[in-house]
């Protein structure tokens, strides 16, 4: 099961975040939202580690 870990405001931000997470070895999917935002999704088992990485990186 996939879990949303971040909502990006545009596609370029979503791609940058995906690239950083992928370089760290995480599996990542991006899904467009109806309001123009983009959801960053990772496997549920990795969500806590991804949150920690994002909090330390940003």
Secondary structure, DSSP 8 states (H G I E B T S, - for coil): -EEEEEEESSHHHHHHHHHHHHHTT---EEEE-TTS-EEEEEEGGGHHHHHHHHHHH-
